[in-house]
């Protein structure tokens, strides 16, 4: 009787461990280097590092919305839309690491991390 209870308890704990591992794997955010890869992932957030094209950057003060273009190493570009205050040092940053979801030709950013050369 006691042995049966221990076996059932071990199976339940093992089942929860497997389900936790599956959930952990499914929520990982991939780091992508190219715009084509970013556009192919539409079901979860991604990290993308690109060079900022400052000439095509706009910031709407009323809506606190920053729209800018990032370029990958191949020269492909993607528009990034970020709701929130413009990060300090954005105008001097060369690169941005962005976490967000891609919808069509636009990356909706949830987080922006600027390169180390940008003063904070």
N, C-alpha and C positions, 0 to 999 in steps of 0.2 A: 504494500500500500504506500509506504513512504517513498519507495524507489519510484513508483509511478508518478507521484506528485513532483519529485525532483526532475524527472524526465520531462514532464509537461511544462514545468517552470523554465527549464533550460530551452525548450523549443520556443516558448513565448518570448523569452529574452533574445534568443537568436533571431527570431522573426522581426522583432523591433530593431535590432542592429542592422539587419539587411535592408529594411525599409528606410532607416536613417541614412545609410550609405547611398542608396538609390536617390534619395531626395538631395543629398549633398552634391552628388555628381550632376544632377539636373539643374541646380541653381548656379553653377560656376559661370563666371563671366569670361568669355574668351578675349584674348588680346589679339587684335588683327592689325596687320601692317598695310594692307592695300584696300582702296575704296571698293574694288570689285568684290572683295571678301565681305566687307561691311554690308554692301547691298544684298548679298546672298543670305544673310542671317536676319530674319524678320520676326522670329518667335521669342527672342530673349535679348537682353542688353549686351552690348559689346564695349570693349575699350579700344580706342583708336587714337594713334599719335600721328599728327600731321603738322605741316608748316602753315602758319597763319598767313593768309593773303589780306593784309590790312586795307588795301585800296577798296575792297568790296565788303567792308565791315560796317554794319549799322547798329545803332542802339536806340531803342524807343524808351525815353524816360517815363512816359505815362504808363506804359505797360510793363516796364522793367524787363524788356526782351532784347537779347543780344543775338544778332544774326551775323555769321561770318563764314568764310570759306576756308577749308583745310585742304592741303595738297599732300598726296602720298609720294613715296620715293619714285614711282613711275611717272608722276606728273598728272595723274588723275585727281579730280577735285570733287568735294562733296560739301553741300551747304549744311551748316550746323545752326540749330535754333535752340537758344537757352533762355528759359524763364528765370529771372532772378537778377540781382544786382551785378553789374559788370565787375569782374574780378580786378582788384588793384594790380596795376602793372600790366594789364592786358595789352595796352597800346604799345608797350615796349617788348613784349614777349615775341620770340621767334617761333616757338612751337607750343602746341597745347595737346594734352592728353585728355580725351573726352570719353565719358561713359554715358551711353544712351541707347535708344532704340532707333532703328532705321525704318522709315516709312517712305517708300518710293525713292526719290532722289534726295531726301533730307534726313539728317540725323537729329533726333530730338534729344538734346543733352540733359542729363540729370546732374552731372558733376563735370567740373573743368579743373584741371591741374596744369599750371603754367610751367614753362621750363625754368631752370635754375638761374638763368641770366636775368630774369625779370625781377625787379625790386618789389618787395611786398610792402 
